[in-house]
Amino acid sequence: MLRPRFLLGVTRRRLRVRLGALMGRDIAVDLGDGFRLRLPARDSLVRKLLEDDFERPERDFITRTLRPGDVFVDVGANIGVHAIVAARAVMPGGRVYALEPNPATFRALERNVAANGFNGTVRCICVAASDAAGVASLHVPGAGYAAHSSLADPHMPLAGEIEVEVAQLDDLVQDSPALVKIDVEGWERHVIAGAHRLLSARDAPHLLVEFADLASAYAGTTTDELAADFERLGYRLFRYDHRARELAMEQRPGRYGGNLVASKRIDELRARIGKQEAVSASGKRGICQDLRDPKFGAHNAGR
């Protein structure tokens, strides 16, 4: 049974978000364990972070997999939820590459990286990963849904299209990443095609990849084809159970709507998850604050 104090807290957070949206303000969302993100109150990601504990299993997987000195690549970084969690896990001596092509979202990504004190660890790159270098049209949804921007055909009402730089991961990343996260709204197969050198290497990275039937369909492909691409590269697919801290072989049911782990070295990955004491990615429910609160600016004092 939910406690009255918890319900009151949820109500206050919802009210603060609604007031912020009406007044056009940004708000700060506390992910717990010292991480804080700034984003527009109208963004659909606010509710997911505050009420749905947005992608807690994915954040837990990232922090348990990464070690100090590792390299992490975030393809489709959005405002930095995963990049910021990864930054602390790879310190000291590690590096995070955060790729985000939407200029407005990219500015929010840079602000969040700076606000959390990770400028020296996270390199933000305003580019879309694909199978070729050049320029392409990015489809940008209406207000509040910037996370669904994609090079694929849109599957929701658009605010417009913008030209963005595109590049291959093989050209962007010269390091040997321990982990690569790919969430690009159906464009995953194109990203994989542009990362053949990286993913064919002896020390090929572990992957965390979105498999979404609807987004893939609008990109003119299927998640089964995406799974086949990984199999040809020697990867096997798994689902991560963050409560048991275990990876289970994916049976490819034919319908997808979430994130899967791909690995060529499953024993090594299981050792990472089982032996490492993870940084908490979400120790408690998020708390939103108006950015006029001076505590947001003081959050990184002394870092």
C-alpha positions as CSV (number, residue, x, y, z in Angstrom):
1,M,0.0,0.0,0.0
2,L,1.4,3.4,-1.0
3,R,2.2,5.7,1.9
4,P,0.4,9.1,2.1
5,R,3.8,10.9,2.2
6,F,4.9,9.2,-1.0
7,L,1.6,10.1,-2.7
8,L,2.0,13.7,-1.6
9,G,5.5,13.8,-3.0
10,V,4.3,12.5,-6.4
11,T,1.5,15.1,-6.4
12,R,3.9,17.9,-5.7
13,R,6.3,16.7,-8.4
14,R,3.5,16.5,-10.9
15,L,2.3,20.0,-10.0
16,R,5.8,21.5,-10.3
17,V,6.2,19.9,-13.7
18,R,2.8,21.3,-14.9
19,L,3.6,24.8,-13.6
20,G,7.0,24.6,-15.3
21,A,5.4,23.6,-18.6
22,L,2.8,26.4,-18.4
23,M,5.5,29.0,-17.8
24,G,8.0,27.6,-20.3
25,R,10.7,26.8,-17.8
26,D,13.3,24.1,-17.7
27,I,13.3,21.9,-14.6
28,A,16.0,19.9,-12.9
29,V,15.5,16.1,-12.3
30,D,17.5,14.4,-9.6
31,L,18.2,10.9,-10.7
32,G,19.7,10.0,-7.3
33,D,23.3,9.5,-6.2
34,G,24.2,13.0,-7.1
35,F,23.2,13.0,-10.8
36,R,21.0,15.8,-12.0
37,L,19.6,16.6,-15.4
38,R,18.0,19.8,-16.8
39,L,15.3,19.6,-19.5
40,P,12.2,21.5,-20.6
41,A,9.2,20.8,-18.3
42,R,7.2,19.9,-21.4
43,D,9.5,17.1,-22.5
44,S,7.9,13.7,-22.4
45,L,11.1,12.4,-20.8
46,V,10.3,14.3,-17.6
47,R,7.4,12.0,-16.7
48,K,9.4,8.9,-17.5
49,L,12.3,10.0,-15.3
50,L,10.1,11.1,-12.4
51,E,7.4,8.4,-12.4
52,D,8.6,5.5,-14.4
53,D,12.2,5.3,-13.2
54,F,13.3,5.6,-16.9
55,E,15.4,2.8,-18.1
56,R,16.7,1.8,-14.7
57,P,17.7,-1.7,-15.9
58,E,19.7,-0.1,-18.7
59,R,21.4,2.4,-16.4
60,D,22.2,-0.4,-13.9
61,F,23.7,-2.5,-16.8
62,I,25.9,0.3,-17.8
63,T,27.3,1.0,-14.4
64,R,27.9,-2.7,-13.7
65,T,29.6,-3.3,-17.0
66,L,31.9,-0.3,-17.1
67,R,35.1,0.0,-15.1
68,P,37.6,2.9,-14.5
69,G,39.6,3.5,-17.6
70,D,37.0,2.1,-20.0
71,V,35.6,3.8,-23.1
72,F,31.8,4.1,-23.5
73,V,30.1,5.3,-26.7
74,D,26.5,6.6,-26.5
75,V,24.9,6.7,-30.0
76,G,21.7,8.7,-29.6
77,A,22.7,10.4,-26.4
78,N,19.7,12.7,-26.1
79,I,20.1,14.9,-23.0
80,G,22.7,12.6,-21.4
81,V,20.9,10.2,-19.1
82,H,23.2,7.3,-19.9
83,A,26.3,9.3,-20.8
84,I,26.4,10.9,-17.4
85,V,25.8,7.7,-15.5
86,A,28.6,6.1,-17.6
87,A,31.0,9.0,-17.0
88,R,31.2,8.3,-13.3
89,A,31.7,4.6,-13.9
90,V,34.7,5.1,-16.2
91,M,36.5,7.6,-14.0
92,P,39.3,7.9,-13.5
93,G,41.0,7.6,-16.8
94,G,38.1,6.7,-18.9
95,R,36.2,8.4,-21.8
96,V,32.6,8.8,-22.9
97,Y,31.7,9.8,-26.5
98,A,28.1,11.1,-26.6
99,L,26.6,11.5,-30.1
100,E,23.5,13.6,-30.6
101,P,22.5,15.2,-33.9
102,N,19.5,17.4,-32.9
103,P,21.1,20.8,-32.2
104,A,18.6,21.8,-29.5
105,T,19.0,18.5,-27.7
106,F,22.7,18.7,-28.2
107,R,22.8,22.0,-26.3
108,A,20.9,20.4,-23.4
109,L,23.3,17.5,-23.5
110,E,26.3,19.8,-23.2
111,R,24.7,21.7,-20.3
112,N,23.9,18.5,-18.4
113,V,27.5,17.2,-18.9
114,A,28.9,20.5,-17.6
115,A,26.4,20.7,-14.7
116,N,27.5,17.3,-13.4
117,G,31.1,18.1,-13.7
118,F,32.0,15.7,-16.5
119,N,33.5,18.0,-19.2
120,G,36.8,16.3,-18.8
121,T,35.4,12.9,-19.3
122,V,32.5,13.2,-21.8
123,R,33.1,14.4,-25.4
124,C,29.8,15.6,-26.9
125,I,29.6,15.3,-30.7
126,C,26.8,16.9,-32.7
127,V,26.5,14.2,-35.4
128,A,24.3,11.3,-36.4
129,A,25.9,7.9,-36.8
130,S,25.0,6.1,-40.1
131,D,26.4,3.9,-42.9
132,A,28.0,6.8,-44.8
133,A,29.5,10.3,-44.2
134,G,27.8,13.4,-45.4
135,V,24.6,15.3,-44.7
136,A,21.1,14.0,-44.1
137,S,17.6,15.1,-43.0
138,L,16.8,14.6,-39.4
139,H,13.0,14.4,-38.7
140,V,12.2,16.3,-35.5
141,P,8.9,15.6,-33.8
142,G,6.7,18.2,-32.1
143,A,7.5,19.9,-28.8
144,G,8.1,17.4,-26.0
145,Y,9.2,14.5,-28.1
146,A,12.7,15.4,-29.2
147,A,13.9,12.0,-28.0
148,H,12.2,10.5,-31.1
149,S,14.1,12.5,-33.6
150,S,15.4,10.2,-36.4
151,L,16.8,9.8,-39.8
152,A,14.1,7.3,-40.5
153,D,10.6,8.3,-41.8
154,P,8.6,9.8,-38.9
155,H,6.1,7.8,-36.9
156,M,4.6,10.8,-35.1
157,P,3.7,14.4,-36.1
158,L,6.7,16.5,-37.0
159,A,7.8,20.0,-36.1
160,G,10.1,20.0,-39.1
161,E,13.2,18.6,-40.7
162,I,16.8,19.9,-40.3
163,E,20.0,18.9,-42.1
164,V,22.6,17.3,-39.9
165,E,26.1,15.9,-40.3
166,V,26.3,12.1,-40.5
167,A,29.3,9.9,-40.1
168,Q,30.4,6.3,-39.6
169,L,31.3,5.1,-36.1
170,D,34.4,3.6,-37.6
171,D,35.6,7.1,-38.4
172,L,34.3,8.7,-35.2
173,V,35.7,6.3,-32.7
174,Q,39.4,5.3,-32.8
175,D,39.5,3.9,-29.2
176,S,38.5,0.4,-28.2
177,P,35.2,0.8,-26.4
178,A,34.2,-1.6,-23.7
179,L,30.5,-0.8,-24.3
180,V,28.4,0.9,-27.0
181,K,24.8,2.0,-26.5
182,I,22.7,2.5,-29.7
183,D,19.3,4.0,-29.6
184,V,18.5,5.8,-32.8
185,E,14.7,5.2,-33.4
186,G,14.9,2.5,-36.1
187,W,18.2,3.6,-37.7
188,E,20.2,0.9,-35.8
189,R,21.0,-1.2,-38.9
190,H,22.6,1.8,-40.6
191,V,24.7,2.5,-37.5
192,I,25.9,-1.2,-37.5
193,A,26.8,-1.0,-41.2
194,G,29.0,2.0,-40.5
195,A,30.8,0.2,-37.6
196,H,32.1,-2.9,-39.4
197,R,35.7,-2.4,-38.3
198,L,34.8,-1.6,-34.7
199,L,32.4,-4.6,-34.4
200,S,34.6,-7.1,-36.2
201,A,37.7,-6.4,-34.1
202,R,39.1,-9.1,-31.8
203,D,38.2,-6.9,-28.8
204,A,34.8,-5.8,-30.2
205,P,32.7,-4.0,-27.7
206,H,29.7,-5.2,-25.8
207,L,26.5,-3.5,-27.0
208,L,23.2,-2.2,-25.6
209,V,20.8,-1.8,-28.5
210,E,17.2,-0.7,-28.9
211,F,15.0,-3.2,-30.8
212,A,11.7,-1.5,-31.6
213,D,9.4,-3.0,-34.2
214,L,7.5,0.2,-35.0
215,A,10.5,2.4,-35.4
216,S,12.3,-0.2,-37.5
217,A,9.3,-0.5,-39.8
218,Y,9.3,3.2,-40.5
219,A,13.0,2.9,-41.3
220,G,12.1,0.2,-43.9
221,T,13.5,-2.7,-42.0
222,T,12.7,-5.2,-39.2
223,T,14.1,-6.1,-35.9
224,D,14.6,-9.7,-37.1
225,E,17.0,-8.3,-39.8
226,L,18.8,-6.3,-37.1
227,A,19.2,-9.5,-35.1
228,A,20.5,-11.3,-38.2
229,D,23.1,-8.5,-38.7
230,F,24.5,-9.1,-35.2
231,E,24.6,-12.8,-35.7
232,R,26.6,-12.4,-38.9
233,L,29.1,-10.3,-36.9
234,G,29.4,-13.1,-34.3
235,Y,27.3,-11.5,-31.6
236,R,24.7,-13.3,-29.5
237,L,21.7,-11.5,-28.0
238,F,20.6,-11.4,-24.3
239,R,18.2,-9.8,-22.0
240,Y,19.5,-8.2,-18.8
241,D,17.6,-8.9,-15.5
242,H,18.8,-6.1,-13.3
243,R,17.2,-7.7,-10.2
244,A,19.1,-11.0,-10.6
245,R,22.0,-9.2,-12.3
246,E,22.0,-11.9,-14.9
247,L,21.9,-12.2,-18.7
248,A,19.5,-14.6,-20.3
249,M,19.8,-15.7,-24.0
250,E,17.2,-14.0,-26.2
251,Q,14.9,-16.4,-27.9
252,R,13.9,-13.9,-30.7
253,P,10.1,-14.1,-30.2
254,G,9.6,-11.9,-33.3
255,R,8.1,-8.9,-31.5
256,Y,10.4,-6.4,-29.8
257,G,10.0,-3.2,-27.9
258,G,13.0,-2.8,-25.7
259,N,16.7,-2.9,-25.3
260,L,18.9,-6.0,-25.8
261,V,22.5,-6.8,-24.9
262,A,24.7,-8.1,-27.7
263,S,28.0,-9.7,-26.9
264,K,30.7,-11.9,-28.4
265,R,32.4,-12.6,-25.0
266,I,29.5,-13.4,-22.7
267,D,31.7,-15.0,-20.0
268,E,33.8,-11.8,-19.7
269,L,30.6,-9.7,-19.6
270,R,29.1,-11.8,-16.9
271,A,32.3,-11.5,-14.9
272,R,32.1,-7.7,-15.1
273,I,28.4,-7.6,-14.0
274,G,28.9,-10.1,-11.2
275,K,32.2,-8.8,-9.7
276,Q,31.9,-5.1,-10.0
277,E,30.3,-3.0,-7.3
278,A,28.2,-0.8,-9.4
279,V,27.6,3.0,-9.0
280,S,23.9,3.4,-8.2
281,A,22.2,4.6,-11.3
282,S,18.9,5.3,-9.6
283,G,19.0,5.0,-5.8
284,K,15.6,6.7,-5.4
285,R,12.8,8.3,-7.2
286,G,13.7,11.5,-9.1
287,I,12.9,14.8,-7.5
288,C,12.2,17.7,-9.8
289,Q,13.2,21.3,-9.0
290,D,12.7,24.6,-10.7
291,L,16.1,25.7,-12.0
292,R,15.8,29.0,-10.2
293,D,16.7,26.9,-7.0
294,P,20.3,28.0,-6.2
295,K,21.1,24.4,-5.1
296,F,21.2,23.4,-8.8
297,G,24.2,25.7,-9.4
298,A,25.9,24.7,-6.2
299,H,25.5,21.0,-7.0
300,N,29.0,20.6,-8.4
301,A,30.8,23.0,-6.0
302,G,34.2,21.5,-5.0
303,R,34.3,18.9,-7.8
